Amino acid sequence: MNEALPTSIGAALIIMAGIVTLADTVEILNIISGAAITIIATIIMSLVLDSIGFFRWTAVNIIKKANGSGVLLYWYICLLCFLMTLFFNNDGSILITTPIIIQIVTILNLKPHQKMPYLFAGVLVATTSSSPIAVSNLANLIALRIVGLDINAYVALMFVPTIIGITVLTLLLYLFFKKDIPKKILALPDSDHISIQLNSMYGMDHSKKHNTLVVDKFHHPLKKDPNYLPEINWSLFRICITIVIFTRASFFLGSSFGIPLEWIAMFGAFLLILVRWYRNGTGAIDVLKKTPWYILIFAFSIYVIVHALHKIGLTFVLVTYFEGLISMSHFHAIFVTGILVAILSNIFNNIPAVMIGTLSLMEMGLDTHTMHLAYLANIIGSDIGALISPMGTLATLLWIYILRLNKIPITWGKYFRVAICVIPLSLLVCLLGLYLWSRLFI
């Protein structure tokens, strides 16, 4: 499943037709390169952590912390997905956490309907959690550069409203699945043996009387060798986690001094690889092979398509019909933009939708503060509102793909029935939160 193929074919045809010129492509490369490199570096960091056993350690400890409570397990999984997206990115979080959740529900031998609360929590929380900080989403990073908003200002305005929105979403999802969440689940013994034997692509052999974990069909899509089972080096483990936290914090510190985000991200990824090589003697080849380099092509291609739509007049149409409404007040700017982009995201996908929305806002002649608020609503609409249909985000398509690989049937209809009950209200609460919170900055 390589989303770069259709977009690159479309972009090539557009360039050959002369709709987007070579001069335009140079400008596009300048806009998207930093954001795409930042995401690639973040994924590399997640692959290094996976190789040292961080995610299998996480899976076992979530079950242990739940202490036999299915409700506690739900909230721990929500927290896991939130933190994974916060520290990495939404697509990488889906690739990491979905296999972990599959392993958790497999170890616990849950019935099919009991698995759904945890699986849906995984995809919805992981995807919406890209909103609080801009560096967790490719489209957010590109749009951030276009409107000229720095990352610290973004977080100051967005963190509180989006946290409220994510909280509402998790509560609604819990109420929706309350009858399906088991009250009691298996409580794992506090044994180091279990933690060493679990991997993100390992399942449980249910023929065993004890909790012995063996190679099974569950496969992490970023891994090649299903027999790979690394031991955890706890000293290396702690150093790598420290580097990840330091790198994430440096995004905000570096932004204050004008240091490009991609430089910080590349340095963090290089440092992780270097430390792993020094401590374990493992080079960078495994990580470089597993890195989805096609994201660079995808980012370039999708922006070429968006730029073409911009040149043939789509943004002009949006400006003509919505400029007057959006410019009426901050309330109108936030709600009209957020709802409009949510609709476009579910029709086209959120990446082109958020870029089209951003380019349209740039042409409306809005004052700086109104434009920034409308842009943030644009992000909320594309990150949260886009989740009504599976087509809305790449992350949801990846999630469905991974579930199908593991023979867990999720139809688009089933997804829609869940999403329509939790996403619209979460979107409206988040937009209202942004409006009320922004009043403090006027």
C-alpha positions in Angstrom: 0.0 0.0 0.0 2.1 2.9 -1.3 0.1 6.1 -1.5 2.9 7.8 -3.4 2.2 5.9 -6.6 -1.1 7.4 -7.6 -0.2 10.9 -6.4 3.2 10.8 -8.2 1.5 9.7 -11.5 -1.0 12.6 -11.1 1.7 15.1 -10.3 3.8 13.9 -13.3 0.8 14.3 -15.7 0.1 17.8 -14.3 3.7 18.9 -14.8 3.8 17.4 -18.3 0.6 19.3 -19.1 2.3 22.5 -18.1 -0.3 23.4 -15.4 2.5 23.5 -12.9 5.8 24.8 -14.3 9.4 23.9 -13.4 9.7 27.2 -11.5 6.6 26.2 -9.5 8.2 22.9 -8.6 11.3 24.6 -7.2 9.0 26.7 -5.0 7.1 23.6 -3.9 10.3 21.8 -3.0 11.2 24.7 -0.8 7.9 24.6 0.9 7.5 20.9 1.6 11.1 19.7 2.0 11.6 20.8 5.6 8.2 19.3 6.8 8.8 16.0 4.9 12.3 15.6 6.3 11.1 16.3 9.8 8.5 13.5 9.5 11.0 11.0 8.0 13.5 11.7 10.8 10.7 11.2 13.4 9.8 7.8 11.8 13.5 6.8 11.9 13.6 7.6 15.6 10.5 5.3 16.1 12.2 2.5 14.2 15.3 2.7 16.4 13.1 2.6 19.5 11.3 -0.4 18.1 14.6 -2.2 17.4 15.7 -1.9 21.0 12.4 -3.3 22.4 10.6 -0.1 23.5 7.2 -0.9 22.1 7.1 -4.6 23.2 8.0 -3.4 26.7 5.2 -0.8 26.5 2.6 -3.5 25.5 3.3 -5.7 28.4 3.4 -2.9 30.9 0.1 -1.5 29.8 -1.5 -4.9 30.6 0.3 -5.0 33.9 -0.8 -1.5 34.8 -4.4 -2.3 33.9 -4.3 -4.8 36.8 -7.1 -6.9 35.5 -9.4 -4.0 34.6 -10.8 -3.6 31.1 -11.8 0.0 31.8 -8.3 0.9 33.0 -6.9 -0.8 29.9 -9.0 1.4 27.7 -7.7 4.6 29.2 -4.1 3.4 29.2 -4.4 2.6 25.5 -5.8 6.1 24.9 -2.9 7.6 26.8 -0.4 5.4 24.8 -1.8 6.5 21.5 -1.8 10.2 22.5 1.8 10.1 23.7 3.0 8.1 20.6 1.5 10.7 18.3 2.8 13.6 20.4 6.4 12.2 20.4 6.4 10.9 16.8 3.6 11.6 14.3 0.1 10.4 13.5 0.9 7.9 10.7 3.9 6.5 12.5 1.8 6.2 15.7 -0.8 4.1 13.8 2.0 1.8 12.4 3.4 1.5 16.0 0.4 1.3 18.2 -2.0 -0.8 16.1 0.2 -3.9 16.3 0.7 -3.3 20.0 -3.0 -3.1 20.6 -3.6 -6.2 18.5 -1.0 -8.0 20.7 -2.7 -6.8 23.8 -6.2 -8.0 22.8 -4.7 -11.3 21.6 -2.8 -11.9 24.8 -6.0 -11.2 26.7 -8.0 -13.6 24.4 -10.8 -11.0 24.0 -13.9 -11.8 22.0 -14.3 -9.9 18.7 -16.7 -7.3 20.0 -14.5 -6.7 23.1 -11.6 -5.8 20.8 -13.4 -3.0 19.1 -13.2 -0.3 21.9 -9.4 -0.7 22.1 -8.9 -0.8 18.3 -11.1 2.3 17.7 -9.5 4.1 20.6 -6.2 3.4 18.9 -7.0 4.9 15.5 -9.2 7.9 16.7 -7.0 9.0 19.5 -3.7 8.5 17.6 -5.0 10.6 14.7 -6.6 13.4 16.6 -3.5 13.8 18.8 -1.6 15.3 15.9 -3.4 18.6 16.6 -1.9 19.8 19.9 1.6 20.3 18.4 2.3 21.0 14.7 5.2 18.7 14.4 3.1 15.5 14.6 1.5 15.9 11.2 3.0 16.4 7.7 0.1 18.7 6.5 0.3 20.8 9.7 4.0 21.4 9.2 3.6 22.5 5.6 0.6 24.7 6.3 2.4 26.2 9.3 5.2 27.5 7.1 2.8 28.9 4.5 0.9 31.1 7.1 4.1 32.2 8.9 3.0 31.0 12.4 5.9 29.7 14.6 5.5 26.5 16.6 5.4 28.2 20.0 2.5 30.4 19.0 0.8 27.4 17.5 1.0 25.4 20.7 0.0 28.4 22.9 -3.2 28.7 20.9 -3.9 25.0 20.1 -2.8 22.8 23.0 -5.6 23.5 25.4 -8.5 23.5 22.9 -7.4 20.3 21.2 -6.8 18.5 24.5 -10.4 19.3 25.4 -11.5 18.0 22.0 -9.5 14.8 22.4 -10.8 14.3 26.0 -14.4 14.7 24.7 -13.7 12.2 21.9 -12.3 9.6 24.3 -15.3 10.0 26.7 -17.8 9.7 23.8 -16.0 6.6 22.5 -16.0 5.1 26.0 -19.8 5.7 26.3 -20.4 4.3 22.8 -18.4 1.1 23.6 -19.2 0.9 27.4 -21.2 -2.4 27.1 -18.4 -4.0 25.0 -15.5 -3.2 27.4 -14.9 -6.2 29.6 -15.0 -5.4 33.3 -12.3 -8.0 34.1 -9.3 -9.1 32.0 -6.3 -11.3 32.4 -3.8 -9.9 34.9 -0.3 -10.7 33.9 2.2 -11.8 36.6 5.0 -9.4 37.3 7.6 -11.4 35.4 10.6 -10.1 33.4 10.3 -13.3 31.2 7.1 -12.1 29.7 8.4 -8.6 29.0 11.5 -10.0 27.2 9.5 -12.4 25.1 6.9 -10.0 23.8 7.5 -8.1 20.5 5.2 -5.9 18.5 4.7 -8.6 15.9 4.4 -11.5 18.3 1.3 -13.2 19.4 0.3 -15.6 22.1 0.1 -19.4 21.7 -3.2 -20.1 23.3 -2.4 -23.8 23.5 0.0 -23.1 26.3 -1.3 -23.0 29.9 1.1 -20.2 30.9 1.7 -16.8 29.3 4.5 -17.9 27.0 4.6 -15.7 23.9 5.7 -17.2 20.6 6.0 -16.2 17.0 2.6 -15.8 15.5 0.9 -14.3 12.4 0.8 -10.7 13.8 3.2 -8.7 11.9 4.4 -5.1 12.2 4.4 -3.5 8.8 7.7 -1.7 9.4 9.5 -5.0 10.1 10.8 -7.5 7.5 12.0 -10.4 9.6 9.3 -12.1 11.7 11.9 -14.1 13.6 13.7 -11.0 14.9 13.5 -10.9 18.7 15.9 -8.3 20.3 16.7 -8.4 24.0 16.2 -5.1 25.9 19.4 -3.3 26.8 18.1 -1.2 29.7 21.0 1.3 29.7 20.6 1.9 25.9 16.8 2.0 26.5 17.1 4.9 28.9 19.6 6.9 26.8 17.4 6.6 23.7 14.2 7.7 25.5 16.2 10.7 26.9 17.3 11.6 23.3 13.7 11.5 22.0 12.4 13.7 24.8 15.4 16.1 24.3 14.7 16.3 20.6 11.0 17.0 21.0 11.7 19.7 23.6 14.3 21.2 21.2 11.7 21.8 18.6 10.2 24.5 20.8 13.5 25.9 22.1 15.0 25.9 18.6 12.0 27.6 17.1 12.7 30.6 19.4 16.2 30.9 17.8 15.1 30.4 14.3 16.6 26.9 14.0 14.8 24.9 11.3 12.8 22.0 12.7 14.2 19.5 10.2 17.8 20.2 11.4 16.7 19.4 15.0 14.8 16.2 13.8 17.7 15.0 11.7 20.2 15.6 14.5 18.0 13.6 16.9 17.6 10.7 14.5 21.4 10.7 13.8 22.2 10.7 17.5 19.8 7.8 18.2 21.4 5.7 15.4 24.9 6.7 16.6 24.2 5.7 20.2 22.7 2.4 19.2 25.7 1.7 17.0 28.1 2.6 19.8 26.3 0.5 22.4 25.1 -2.5 20.3 27.3 -2.4 17.3 24.2 -2.2 15.1 24.6 0.1 12.1 22.0 2.1 10.3 21.2 -0.2 7.4 18.2 -1.9 9.0 16.6 1.4 9.8 17.3 3.0 6.4 15.8 0.0 4.7 12.6 0.2 6.7 12.2 4.0 6.4 9.3 5.0 4.1 11.3 7.3 1.9 8.3 7.5 -0.5 6.8 10.1 1.9 9.1 12.6 0.3 7.6 11.8 -3.1 4.1 11.8 -1.6 4.5 15.2 0.0 5.9 16.7 -3.2 3.3 15.1 -5.5 0.3 16.0 -3.3 1.4 19.6 -3.2 1.8 19.7 -7.0 -1.8 18.5 -7.3 -3.0 21.1 -4.8 -1.0 23.8 -6.5 -2.6 22.8 -9.8 -6.1 23.1 -8.2 -5.1 26.5 -6.9 -4.0 27.7 -10.3 -7.2 26.5 -12.1 -9.3 28.4 -9.7 -10.5 26.2 -6.8 -9.2 28.5 -4.2 -10.7 31.5 -6.0 -14.1 29.8 -5.8 -13.7 29.2 -2.0 -12.5 32.8 -1.5 -15.5 34.2 -3.5 -18.1 32.2 -1.5 -16.6 32.2 2.0 -14.4 35.4 2.4 -17.3 37.6 3.5 -18.6 35.0 6.1 -15.1 34.2 7.4 -14.1 37.8 7.8 -17.3 38.7 9.9 -15.8 37.7 13.2 -13.3 35.4 14.9 -16.3 33.1 15.7 -17.3 32.8 12.1 -13.7 32.4 11.0 -13.2 29.4 13.3 -16.4 27.6 12.7 -16.8 28.2 9.0 -13.3 27.2 8.2 -13.2 24.2 10.6 -16.5 22.7 9.3 -15.7 23.5 5.6 -12.3 21.8 5.8 -13.8 18.8 7.7 -16.2 18.3 4.8 -13.5 18.7 2.1 -11.3 16.2 4.1 -13.9 13.5 4.1 -14.4 14.0 0.3 -10.8 14.3 -0.9 -8.6 13.4 2.1 -7.3 15.8 4.7 -3.8 16.5 3.2 -5.1 18.2 0.0 -8.0 19.7 2.0 -5.8 21.4 4.6 -3.5 22.8 1.9 -6.4 24.1 -0.2 -7.9 25.7 2.9 -4.6 27.3 3.8 -4.0 28.7 0.3 -7.6 30.0 0.3 -7.1 31.8 3.6 -3.9 33.4 2.3 -6.0 35.1 -0.5 -8.8 36.4 1.7 -7.0 39.6 2.9 -7.7 38.7 6.5 -5.9 40.5 9.4 -3.1 38.4 10.8 -4.8 37.3 14.0 -8.0 36.3 12.2 -6.0 34.4 9.5 -4.1 32.5 12.2 -7.3 31.5 14.0 -8.9 30.4 10.7 -5.7 28.4 9.9 -5.9 26.7 13.3 -9.5 25.8 12.7 -8.4 24.5 9.4 -6.0 22.2 11.2 -8.8 21.0 13.6 -11.1 20.3 10.7 -8.5 18.3 8.9 -7.1 16.4 12.0 -10.4 15.7 13.8 -13.3 16.4 11.4 -11.6 14.3 8.7 -12.1 11.1 10.8 -15.8 10.8 9.9 -14.9 8.6 7.0 -11.9 6.2 6.5 -11.1 8.2 3.3 -10.5 11.3 5.4 -6.9 10.5 6.5 -4.0 8.3 5.5 -3.8 7.1 9.1 -7.3 5.5 9.1 -6.5 3.8 5.7 -3.3 2.4 7.2 -5.2 1.2 10.3 -7.8 -0.6 8.2 -5.0 -2.1 6.1 -3.1 -3.4 9.2 -6.3 -4.9 10.7 -7.1 -6.7 7.4 -3.5 -8.1 7.4 -4.3 -9.6 10.8 -7.7 -10.9 9.8 -9.7 -8.4 11.9 -12.7 -7.4 9.8 -13.5 -3.7 9.9 -15.8 -2.5 7.1 -16.1 1.2 6.1 -19.8 1.0 7.2 -18.8 -0.2 10.7 -16.2 2.5 10.9 -18.6 5.2 9.8 -21.3 4.1 12.4 -18.7 4.6 15.2 -17.1 7.8 13.9 -20.4 9.6 13.1 -21.4 9.2 16.8 -18.2 10.7 18.3 -16.4 12.9 15.7 -18.9 15.7 14.9 -19.5 16.7 18.5 -15.8 16.4 19.3 -15.1 18.7 16.3 -17.6 21.3 17.5 -16.3 21.3 21.1 -12.7 21.7 19.9 -13.7 24.6 17.6 -15.6 26.2 20.5 -12.6 25.7 22.8 -10.3 27.4 20.2 -12.7 30.4 20.1 -13.0 30.8 23.9 -9.3 30.1 24.5 -8.2 32.6 21.8 -10.1 35.3 23.6 -7.4 35.3 26.2 -4.8 36.3 23.5 -6.7 39.3 22.1 
